[in-house]
């Protein structure tokens, strides 16, 4: 169970970053930079 809990926390952090970054793109009307998005997710979920 500890591994599942750790994986769940990692998934939550990654999803939060993903949604925050996508919201910024939508808010500012910018083009989606998938490489930058992936780097941001990898910072919290290597």
PDB file of N, H, CA, C and O in Angstrom:
ATOM      1  N   UNK A   1       0.795  -1.204   0.000  1.00  0.00           N
ATOM      2  CA  UNK A   1       0.000   0.000   0.000  1.00  0.00           C
ATOM      3  C   UNK A   1       0.840   1.272   0.000  1.00  0.00           C
ATOM      4  O   UNK A   1       0.428   2.246  -0.629  1.00  0.00           O
ATOM      5  N   UNK A   2       1.980   1.323   0.660  1.00  0.00           N
ATOM      6  H   UNK A   2       2.314   0.531   1.171  1.00  0.00           H
ATOM      7  CA  UNK A   2       2.769   2.558   0.645  1.00  0.00           C
ATOM      8  C   UNK A   2       3.167   2.990  -0.774  1.00  0.00           C
ATOM      9  O   UNK A   2       3.209   4.184  -1.070  1.00  0.00           O
ATOM     10  N   UNK A   3       3.457   2.025  -1.641  1.00  0.00           N
ATOM     11  H   UNK A   3       3.423   1.055  -1.400  1.00  0.00           H
ATOM     12  CA  UNK A   3       3.828   2.364  -3.010  1.00  0.00           C
ATOM     13  C   UNK A   3       2.641   2.971  -3.754  1.00  0.00           C
ATOM     14  O   UNK A   3       2.809   3.905  -4.539  1.00  0.00           O
ATOM     15  N   UNK A   4       1.463   2.452  -3.513  1.00  0.00           N
ATOM     16  H   UNK A   4       1.327   1.694  -2.876  1.00  0.00           H
ATOM     17  CA  UNK A   4       0.261   2.986  -4.140  1.00  0.00           C
ATOM     18  C   UNK A   4      -0.013   4.408  -3.657  1.00  0.00           C
ATOM     19  O   UNK A   4      -0.404   5.269  -4.445  1.00  0.00           O
ATOM     20  N   UNK A   5       0.190   4.650  -2.379  1.00  0.00           N
ATOM     21  H   UNK A   5       0.508   3.950  -1.740  1.00  0.00           H
ATOM     22  CA  UNK A   5      -0.011   5.993  -1.834  1.00  0.00           C
ATOM     23  C   UNK A   5       0.981   6.972  -2.447  1.00  0.00           C
ATOM     24  O   UNK A   5       0.618   8.094  -2.800  1.00  0.00           O
ATOM     25  N   UNK A   6       2.221   6.551  -2.569  1.00  0.00           N
ATOM     26  H   UNK A   6       2.517   5.640  -2.282  1.00  0.00           H
ATOM     27  CA  UNK A   6       3.244   7.411  -3.159  1.00  0.00           C
ATOM     28  C   UNK A   6       2.917   7.703  -4.628  1.00  0.00           C
ATOM     29  O   UNK A   6       3.028   8.844  -5.078  1.00  0.00           O
ATOM     30  N   UNK A   7       2.521   6.680  -5.359  1.00  0.00           N
ATOM     31  H   UNK A   7       2.431   5.754  -4.994  1.00  0.00           H
ATOM     32  CA  UNK A   7       2.164   6.862  -6.763  1.00  0.00           C
ATOM     33  C   UNK A   7       0.953   7.789  -6.901  1.00  0.00           C
ATOM     34  O   UNK A   7       0.896   8.603  -7.822  1.00  0.00           O
ATOM     35  N   UNK A   8       0.008   7.668  -6.005  1.00  0.00           N
ATOM     36  H   UNK A   8       0.054   7.007  -5.257  1.00  0.00           H
ATOM     37  CA  UNK A   8      -1.181   8.521  -6.045  1.00  0.00           C
ATOM     38  C   UNK A   8      -0.815   9.976  -5.793  1.00  0.00           C
ATOM     39  O   UNK A   8      -1.327  10.869  -6.469  1.00  0.00           O
ATOM     40  N   UNK A   9       0.059  10.225  -4.832  1.00  0.00           N
ATOM     41  H   UNK A   9       0.474   9.500  -4.283  1.00  0.00           H
ATOM     42  CA  UNK A   9       0.485  11.601  -4.545  1.00  0.00           C
ATOM     43  C   UNK A   9       1.229  12.192  -5.744  1.00  0.00           C
ATOM     44  O   UNK A   9       1.038  13.358  -6.088  1.00  0.00           O
ATOM     45  N   UNK A  10       2.071  11.383  -6.374  1.00  0.00           N
ATOM     46  H   UNK A  10       2.227  10.435  -6.095  1.00  0.00           H
ATOM     47  CA  UNK A  10       2.812  11.834  -7.548  1.00  0.00           C
ATOM     48  C   UNK A  10       1.856  12.169  -8.685  1.00  0.00           C
ATOM     49  O   UNK A  10       2.024  13.180  -9.367  1.00  0.00           O
ATOM     50  N   UNK A  11       0.870  11.333  -8.884  1.00  0.00           N
ATOM     51  H   UNK A  11       0.734  10.512  -8.330  1.00  0.00           H
ATOM     52  CA  UNK A  11      -0.117  11.571  -9.935  1.00  0.00           C
ATOM     53  C   UNK A  11      -0.908  12.850  -9.675  1.00  0.00           C
ATOM     54  O   UNK A  11      -1.184  13.607 -10.605  1.00  0.00           O
ATOM     55  N   UNK A  12      -1.268  13.091  -8.438  1.00  0.00           N
ATOM     56  H   UNK A  12      -1.044  12.476  -7.682  1.00  0.00           H
ATOM     57  CA  UNK A  12      -2.005  14.308  -8.081  1.00  0.00           C
ATOM     58  C   UNK A  12      -1.153  15.545  -8.367  1.00  0.00           C
ATOM     59  O   UNK A  12      -1.647  16.524  -8.926  1.00  0.00           O
ATOM     60  N   UNK A  13       0.122  15.502  -7.986  1.00  0.00           N
ATOM     61  H   UNK A  13       0.523  14.707  -7.532  1.00  0.00           H
ATOM     62  CA  UNK A  13       1.009  16.646  -8.244  1.00  0.00           C
ATOM     63  C   UNK A  13       1.162  16.891  -9.746  1.00  0.00           C
ATOM     64  O   UNK A  13       1.119  18.035 -10.200  1.00  0.00           O
ATOM     65  N   UNK A  14       1.338  15.827 -10.506  1.00  0.00           N
ATOM     66  H   UNK A  14       1.373  14.898 -10.138  1.00  0.00           H
ATOM     67  CA  UNK A  14       1.502  15.960 -11.957  1.00  0.00           C
ATOM     68  C   UNK A  14       0.238  16.518 -12.595  1.00  0.00           C
ATOM     69  O   UNK A  14       0.319  17.390 -13.459  1.00  0.00           O
ATOM     70  N   UNK A  15      -0.911  16.035 -12.188  1.00  0.00           N
ATOM     71  H   UNK A  15      -0.976  15.327 -11.486  1.00  0.00           H
ATOM     72  CA  UNK A  15      -2.180  16.523 -12.734  1.00  0.00           C
ATOM     73  C   UNK A  15      -2.385  17.988 -12.396  1.00  0.00           C
ATOM     74  O   UNK A  15      -2.863  18.757 -13.230  1.00  0.00           O
ATOM     75  N   UNK A  16      -2.024  18.385 -11.169  1.00  0.00           N
ATOM     76  H   UNK A  16      -1.636  17.760 -10.492  1.00  0.00           H
ATOM     77  CA  UNK A  16      -2.175  19.777 -10.763  1.00  0.00           C
ATOM     78  C   UNK A  16      -1.322  20.688 -11.647  1.00  0.00           C
ATOM     79  O   UNK A  16      -1.798  21.718 -12.124  1.00  0.00           O
ATOM     80  N   UNK A  17      -0.075  20.311 -11.861  1.00  0.00           N
ATOM     81  H   UNK A  17       0.312  19.475 -11.474  1.00  0.00           H
ATOM     82  CA  UNK A  17       0.812  21.103 -12.717  1.00  0.00           C
ATOM     83  C   UNK A  17       0.252  21.164 -14.136  1.00  0.00           C
ATOM     84  O   UNK A  17       0.223  22.231 -14.748  1.00  0.00           O
ATOM     85  N   UNK A  18      -0.183  20.042 -14.650  1.00  0.00           N
ATOM     86  H   UNK A  18      -0.159  19.175 -14.153  1.00  0.00           H
ATOM     87  CA  UNK A  18      -0.728  19.984 -16.003  1.00  0.00           C
ATOM     88  C   UNK A  18      -1.912  20.933 -16.149  1.00  0.00           C
ATOM     89  O   UNK A  18      -1.965  21.719 -17.095  1.00  0.00           O
ATOM     90  N   UNK A  19      -2.854  20.865 -15.227  1.00  0.00           N
ATOM     91  H   UNK A  19      -2.812  20.227 -14.459  1.00  0.00           H
ATOM     92  CA  UNK A  19      -4.036  21.719 -15.315  1.00  0.00           C
ATOM     93  C   UNK A  19      -3.696  23.193 -15.128  1.00  0.00           C
ATOM     94  O   UNK A  19      -4.276  24.050 -15.795  1.00  0.00           O
ATOM     95  N   UNK A  20      -2.767  23.496 -14.234  1.00  0.00           N
ATOM     96  H   UNK A  20      -2.296  22.800 -13.692  1.00  0.00           H
ATOM     97  CA  UNK A  20      -2.364  24.892 -14.040  1.00  0.00           C
ATOM     98  C   UNK A  20      -1.719  25.450 -15.304  1.00  0.00           C
ATOM     99  O   UNK A  20      -2.011  26.575 -15.709  1.00  0.00           O
ATOM    100  N   UNK A  21      -0.849  24.669 -15.923  1.00  0.00           N
ATOM    101  H   UNK A  21      -0.612  23.755 -15.594  1.00  0.00           H
ATOM    102  CA  UNK A  21      -0.177  25.119 -17.140  1.00  0.00           C
ATOM    103  C   UNK A  21      -1.178  25.293 -18.283  1.00  0.00           C
ATOM    104  O   UNK A  21      -1.098  26.265 -19.034  1.00  0.00           O
ATOM    105  N   UNK A  22      -2.110  24.365 -18.418  1.00  0.00           N
ATOM    106  H   UNK A  22      -2.175  23.575 -17.808  1.00  0.00           H
ATOM    107  CA  UNK A  22      -3.114  24.479 -19.470  1.00  0.00           C
ATOM    108  C   UNK A  22      -4.024  25.681 -19.238  1.00  0.00           C
ATOM    109  O   UNK A  22      -4.450  26.332 -20.191  1.00  0.00           O
ATOM    110  N   UNK A  23      -4.317  25.972 -17.985  1.00  0.00           N
ATOM    111  H   UNK A  23      -3.971  25.443 -17.211  1.00  0.00           H
ATOM    112  CA  UNK A  23      -5.137  27.144 -17.660  1.00  0.00           C
ATOM    113  C   UNK A  23      -4.405  28.433 -18.040  1.00  0.00           C
ATOM    114  O   UNK A  23      -5.016  29.369 -18.555  1.00  0.00           O
ATOM    115  N   UNK A  24      -3.097  28.478 -17.785  1.00  0.00           N
ATOM    116  H   UNK A  24      -2.600  27.717 -17.367  1.00  0.00           H
ATOM    117  CA  UNK A  24      -2.309  29.649 -18.181  1.00  0.00           C
ATOM    118  C   UNK A  24      -2.329  29.843 -19.699  1.00  0.00           C
ATOM    119  O   UNK A  24      -2.465  30.966 -20.186  1.00  0.00           O
ATOM    120  N   UNK A  25      -2.195  28.766 -20.423  1.00  0.00           N
ATOM    121  H   UNK A  25      -2.085  27.854 -20.027  1.00  0.00           H
ATOM    122  CA  UNK A  25      -2.232  28.838 -21.887  1.00  0.00           C
ATOM    123  C   UNK A  25      -3.584  29.379 -22.342  1.00  0.00           C
ATOM    124  O   UNK A  25      -3.650  30.246 -23.213  1.00  0.00           O
ATOM    125  N   UNK A  26      -4.648  28.870 -21.756  1.00  0.00           N
ATOM    126  H   UNK A  26      -4.594  28.166 -21.048  1.00  0.00           H
ATOM    127  CA  UNK A  26      -5.989  29.312 -22.131  1.00  0.00           C
ATOM    128  C   UNK A  26      -6.221  30.769 -21.748  1.00  0.00           C
ATOM    129  O   UNK A  26      -6.775  31.540 -22.532  1.00  0.00           O
ATOM    130  N   UNK A  27      -5.801  31.146 -20.547  1.00  0.00           N
ATOM    131  H   UNK A  27      -5.351  30.520 -19.910  1.00  0.00           H
ATOM    132  CA  UNK A  27      -6.011  32.502 -20.049  1.00  0.00           C
ATOM    133  C   UNK A  27      -5.293  33.541 -20.900  1.00  0.00           C
ATOM    134  O   UNK A  27      -5.841  34.605 -21.190  1.00  0.00           O
ATOM    135  N   UNK A  28      -4.061  33.224 -21.299  1.00  0.00           N
ATOM    136  H   UNK A  28      -3.616  32.360 -21.063  1.00  0.00           H
ATOM    137  CA  UNK A  28      -3.257  34.188 -22.046  1.00  0.00           C
ATOM    138  C   UNK A  28      -3.372  34.018 -23.554  1.00  0.00           C
ATOM    139  O   UNK A  28      -2.782  34.787 -24.312  1.00  0.00           O
ATOM    140  N   UNK A  29      -4.123  33.020 -23.992  1.00  0.00           N
ATOM    141  H   UNK A  29      -4.602  32.394 -23.376  1.00  0.00           H
ATOM    142  CA  UNK A  29      -4.295  32.801 -25.421  1.00  0.00           C
ATOM    143  C   UNK A  29      -3.003  32.435 -26.137  1.00  0.00           C
ATOM    144  O   UNK A  29      -2.849  32.689 -27.332  1.00  0.00           O
ATOM    145  N   UNK A  30      -2.093  31.847 -25.408  1.00  0.00           N
ATOM    146  H   UNK A  30      -2.218  31.641 -24.437  1.00  0.00           H
ATOM    147  CA  UNK A  30      -0.788  31.487 -25.983  1.00  0.00           C
ATOM    148  C   UNK A  30      -0.858  30.122 -26.666  1.00  0.00           C
ATOM    149  O   UNK A  30      -1.777  29.333 -26.442  1.00  0.00           O
ATOM    150  N   UNK A  31       0.130  29.878 -27.494  1.00  0.00           N
ATOM    151  H   UNK A  31       0.876  30.519 -27.676  1.00  0.00           H
ATOM    152  CA  UNK A  31       0.254  28.559 -28.109  1.00  0.00           C
ATOM    153  C   UNK A  31       0.761  27.571 -27.072  1.00  0.00           C
ATOM    154  O   UNK A  31       1.538  27.930 -26.187  1.00  0.00           O
ATOM    155  N   UNK A  32       0.327  26.351 -27.181  1.00  0.00           N
ATOM    156  H   UNK A  32      -0.304  26.059 -27.900  1.00  0.00           H
ATOM    157  CA  UNK A  32       0.747  25.310 -26.256  1.00  0.00           C
ATOM    158  C   UNK A  32       2.149  24.839 -26.615  1.00  0.00           C
ATOM    159  O   UNK A  32       2.383  24.366 -27.727  1.00  0.00           O
ATOM    160  N   UNK A  33       3.070  24.966 -25.689  1.00  0.00           N
ATOM    161  H   UNK A  33       2.880  25.350 -24.785  1.00  0.00           H
ATOM    162  CA  UNK A  33       4.440  24.484 -25.862  1.00  0.00           C
ATOM    163  C   UNK A  33       4.521  23.142 -25.138  1.00  0.00           C
ATOM    164  O   UNK A  33       4.715  23.093 -23.923  1.00  0.00           O
ATOM    165  N   UNK A  34       4.373  22.070 -25.887  1.00  0.00           N
ATOM    166  H   UNK A  34       4.216  22.111 -26.874  1.00  0.00           H
ATOM    167  CA  UNK A  34       4.321  20.746 -25.263  1.00  0.00           C
ATOM    168  C   UNK A  34       5.622  20.375 -24.564  1.00  0.00           C
ATOM    169  O   UNK A  34       5.603  19.686 -23.544  1.00  0.00           O
ATOM    170  N   UNK A  35       6.748  20.824 -25.102  1.00  0.00           N
ATOM    171  H   UNK A  35       6.763  21.384 -25.931  1.00  0.00           H
ATOM    172  CA  UNK A  35       8.033  20.510 -24.467  1.00  0.00           C
ATOM    173  C   UNK A  35       8.118  21.183 -23.097  1.00  0.00           C
ATOM    174  O   UNK A  35       8.559  20.567 -22.127  1.00  0.00           O
ATOM    175  N   UNK A  36       7.700  22.435 -23.017  1.00  0.00           N
ATOM    176  H   UNK A  36       7.341  22.936 -23.805  1.00  0.00           H
ATOM    177  CA  UNK A  36       7.715  23.151 -21.735  1.00  0.00           C
ATOM    178  C   UNK A  36       6.719  22.532 -20.768  1.00  0.00           C
ATOM    179  O   UNK A  36       6.990  22.423 -19.572  1.00  0.00           O
ATOM    180  N   UNK A  37       5.585  22.135 -21.280  1.00  0.00           N
ATOM    181  H   UNK A  37       5.365  22.224 -22.251  1.00  0.00           H
ATOM    182  CA  UNK A  37       4.575  21.494 -20.442  1.00  0.00           C
ATOM    183  C   UNK A  37       5.115  20.184 -19.866  1.00  0.00           C
ATOM    184  O   UNK A  37       4.938  19.898 -18.682  1.00  0.00           O
ATOM    185  N   UNK A  38       5.759  19.409 -20.695  1.00  0.00           N
ATOM    186  H   UNK A  38       5.903  19.640 -21.657  1.00  0.00           H
ATOM    187  CA  UNK A  38       6.318  18.132 -20.253  1.00  0.00           C
ATOM    188  C   UNK A  38       7.411  18.352 -19.200  1.00  0.00           C
ATOM    189  O   UNK A  38       7.480  17.615 -18.217  1.00  0.00           O
ATOM    190  N   UNK A  39       8.269  19.371 -19.403  1.00  0.00           N
ATOM    191  H   UNK A  39       8.212  19.971 -20.202  1.00  0.00           H
ATOM    192  CA  UNK A  39       9.312  19.668 -18.431  1.00  0.00           C
ATOM    193  C   UNK A  39       8.704  20.054 -17.077  1.00  0.00           C
ATOM    194  O   UNK A  39       9.205  19.649 -16.028  1.00  0.00           O
ATOM    195  N   UNK A  40       7.625  20.836 -17.109  1.00  0.00           N
ATOM    196  H   UNK A  40       7.218  21.165 -17.961  1.00  0.00           H
ATOM    197  CA  UNK A  40       6.968  21.247 -15.862  1.00  0.00           C
ATOM    198  C   UNK A  40       6.414  20.043 -15.120  1.00  0.00           C
ATOM    199  O   UNK A  40       6.520  19.964 -13.896  1.00  0.00           O
ATOM    200  N   UNK A  41       5.825  19.105 -15.849  1.00  0.00           N
ATOM    201  H   UNK A  41       5.739  19.168 -16.844  1.00  0.00           H
ATOM    202  CA  UNK A  41       5.282  17.896 -15.218  1.00  0.00           C
ATOM    203  C   UNK A  41       6.426  17.036 -14.671  1.00  0.00           C
ATOM    204  O   UNK A  41       6.319  16.483 -13.576  1.00  0.00           O
ATOM    205  N   UNK A  42       7.510  16.925 -15.427  1.00  0.00           N
ATOM    206  H   UNK A  42       7.596  17.374 -16.316  1.00  0.00           H
ATOM    207  CA  UNK A  42       8.638  16.105 -14.991  1.00  0.00           C
ATOM    208  C   UNK A  42       9.312  16.647 -13.730  1.00  0.00           C
ATOM    209  O   UNK A  42       9.953  15.896 -12.996  1.00  0.00           O
ATOM    210  N   UNK A  43       9.168  17.935 -13.481  1.00  0.00           N
ATOM    211  H   UNK A  43       8.647  18.546 -14.077  1.00  0.00           H
ATOM    212  CA  UNK A  43       9.747  18.509 -12.265  1.00  0.00           C
ATOM    213  C   UNK A  43       9.089  17.938 -10.997  1.00  0.00           C
ATOM    214  O   UNK A  43       9.748  17.788  -9.969  1.00  0.00           O
ATOM    215  N   UNK A  44       7.815  17.628 -11.074  1.00  0.00           N
ATOM    216  H   UNK A  44       7.280  17.750 -11.910  1.00  0.00           H
ATOM    217  CA  UNK A  44       7.112  17.095  -9.901  1.00  0.00           C
ATOM    218  C   UNK A  44       6.915  15.586  -9.981  1.00  0.00           C
ATOM    219  O   UNK A  44       6.635  14.940  -8.971  1.00  0.00           O
ATOM    220  N   UNK A  45       7.059  15.027 -11.173  1.00  0.00           N
ATOM    221  H   UNK A  45       7.287  15.552 -11.993  1.00  0.00           H
ATOM    222  CA  UNK A  45       6.869  13.581 -11.343  1.00  0.00           C
ATOM    223  C   UNK A  45       7.952  13.038 -12.274  1.00  0.00           C
ATOM    224  O   UNK A  45       7.683  12.734 -13.436  1.00  0.00           O
ATOM    225  N   UNK A  46       9.175  12.918 -11.759  1.00  0.00           N
ATOM    226  H   UNK A  46       9.393  13.165 -10.815  1.00  0.00           H
ATOM    227  CA  UNK A  46      10.280  12.471 -12.617  1.00  0.00           C
ATOM    228  C   UNK A  46      10.117  11.021 -13.067  1.00  0.00           C
ATOM    229  O   UNK A  46      10.965  10.500 -13.793  1.00  0.00           O
TER     230      UNK A  46
END
